[in-house]
Amino acid sequence: MSIEGGMKGAQRRLVCPDCGKVFFAWRPDELPAAKIKCYFCRHEFADEAARRPSPLPPGEGQGEGLAAPSPDDPKTPS
């Protein structure tokens, strides 16, 4: 959590792919796909966390393709 206590996340050590300088940037937990701007050359880029696919919200994507068996299905035990 930030020092101010408002946003959950952490500071990450990053290396700018443009100028190669090392800096620290705040990475909020709520917005993992947010792009980062280099403090030195102002180059905007996506870090490793921003390139990852976002996870599905809870409840979505679970149980897809699993339909209740119909009463006419011969495979259903009686």
C-alpha positions in Angstrom: 0.0 0.0 0.0 1.2 3.5 -0.7 2.6 5.7 2.0 -0.4 7.9 1.7 -2.6 4.9 2.3 -4.8 5.4 -0.7 -3.7 3.0 -3.4 -2.7 -0.6 -3.2 0.4 -1.6 -5.2 4.1 -1.5 -5.0 7.1 0.4 -6.4 9.0 -1.6 -9.1 12.5 -1.2 -10.4 12.4 -0.6 -14.1 14.9 -0.2 -16.9 13.9 2.1 -19.8 14.2 0.2 -23.1 15.0 3.6 -24.9 17.7 5.2 -22.8 18.7 2.3 -20.6 18.4 4.2 -17.3 17.1 2.6 -14.1 14.2 4.2 -12.2 11.4 3.2 -9.8 7.7 3.5 -10.7 4.5 2.9 -8.8 2.6 -0.1 -10.1 -1.0 -0.1 -8.8 -2.7 -3.4 -8.2 -6.0 -2.2 -9.8 -4.4 -1.1 -13.1 -1.7 -3.7 -14.0 -1.9 -2.8 -17.7 -1.1 0.9 -17.2 1.9 2.1 -19.3 4.9 3.7 -17.7 6.7 6.8 -18.7 10.5 7.0 -18.2 11.5 9.7 -15.7 14.5 10.6 -17.8 13.7 10.5 -21.5 9.8 10.5 -21.2 9.6 7.4 -23.4 6.3 5.6 -22.7 6.4 1.8 -22.6 4.6 -1.2 -21.3 6.5 -3.3 -18.7 6.2 -7.0 -18.2 3.1 -6.8 -16.0 1.3 -4.6 -18.6 1.9 -7.1 -21.4 0.3 -10.0 -19.5 -3.3 -10.8 -20.4 -5.7 -9.6 -17.7 -7.4 -12.4 -15.6 -11.1 -12.9 -16.1 -13.3 -11.4 -13.4 -14.7 -14.0 -10.9 -17.6 -15.9 -12.2 -16.9 -15.3 -15.9 -15.4 -18.1 -18.0 -16.0 -20.7 -15.3 -18.1 -23.7 -16.3 -18.1 -22.8 -20.0 -19.1 -25.8 -22.0 -20.5 -27.7 -19.0 -24.2 -27.8 -19.6 -26.6 -29.8 -17.4 -27.3 -33.2 -19.0 -30.7 -33.4 -20.7 -33.2 -36.1 -19.5 -33.1 -37.6 -23.0 -29.3 -38.2 -22.8 -28.7 -42.0 -22.9 -25.4 -41.6 -21.0 -27.1 -40.3 -17.9 -27.6 -42.9 -15.2 -31.1 -43.5 -14.0 
